[in-house]
Amino acid sequence: MKFPIYASAGIFLTLASFGSASTAAVAASHGLTAGPPKFYVETGVSQHAPFKRQNVVRATATGAITGTIRCPWSKSVEEDVAAADNQRFFISCIRIAAGPKPVVTGTRIFRFRVTASGRTTGYSLVPGGVFKGDASGLAASANGAVLAVAVGVTAPGPAETIVINAKTGARAIWRGGVMPGGAIFEGGKPSLTADGKELAVFGRAHCPKGSAPGTCKSPGEEMRVVSPALAGGKLASGRLVFKQSQLTKPSNGFINGAFINSDGTTVTAPIVFGAFTRSFVEVLSVSVATGKPLRTEFKLNTGNGFFYRFVGADPSG
């Protein structure tokens, strides 16, 4: 059974009981308006046919399926979807080589639209949206002009965040880098402000292997913001938004992702506390200026555990 739940306007949280299929929902946007949008895009695995992908558009009011999502690239499957404004979406499609350890051999990013009747149309390849390996964690600016993807997260070696000018195909590369104190920042999940000028990356900082005791302190999970997004450079040089200890004690739980909202003043962060006797998940709104929680958007307490899948937001945020 699947449980898409609104945390606030435009934000979806998806939970499922153990043993059930789960889905990831990204809201369709009708401009930067308040309240839930008319349609949302749902990607995941069907609960009626295990391991069968179900990528659809649903009506927010009724949950009825109004359209389907497809990958225009032959022999590829959907990996991620990101929403821009005015019912514009981007989809990353991957090809997987079969074998004992399946390997992603290529990624292509397409744009498409959701019509006023909830159907999909206008699929086209994004300039600069072709990758040889796995490009995951797709993010889009609200104006649809800038995209960001994480490259190399599932492969050996350091990960990169690639920012793409969706009109010209020009790319900028952001790498982790060493922070003051000696810790290395490794990027993970990217997000963008509405105009695409600021790039926020949620990742993890760690000490180099072989560091002498007391010479480096690892802050753990954190988010950094860099600008201009299309410049490229070192993520470690960016402004710190928050570190893990500001939102939860590492011994109690972990942050399962974070993304900057369109206006660049707040961040949405899901927190997971995994103790079986007192487990919960909550979605926090965090100040970019101070790194401190502003309010709890959603919280679910459960005594018997749950399977956490996904949090996402559209540009109405």
KAHU-V936116 format. One record per run of one state. SS is the DSSP state (alpha for helix, beta for strand, coil for the rest). FROM is the first residue (numbers start at 1). TO is the last residue. If there is no record, write none. Layout:
ss=[SS,SS]
from=[FROM,FROM]
to=[TO,TO]
//
This chain:
ss=[coil,beta,coil,beta,coil,beta,coil,beta,coil,beta,coil,beta,coil,beta,coil,beta,coil,beta,coil,beta,coil,beta,coil,beta,coil,beta,coil,beta,coil,beta,coil,beta,coil,beta,coil,beta,coil,beta,coil,beta,alpha,coil,beta,alpha,coil,beta,coil,beta,coil,alpha,beta,coil,beta,coil,beta,coil]
from=[1,3,9,11,17,23,28,39,46,53,54,56,60,65,69,77,84,88,98,103,115,120,132,135,141,146,152,160,166,171,176,178,179,184,193,198,207,220,228,233,235,238,239,244,248,253,261,266,274,276,279,288,293,303,307,314]
to=[2,8,10,16,22,27,38,45,52,53,55,59,64,68,76,83,87,97,102,114,119,131,134,140,145,151,159,165,170,175,177,178,183,192,197,206,219,227,232,234,237,238,243,247,252,260,265,273,275,278,287,292,302,306,313,317]
//
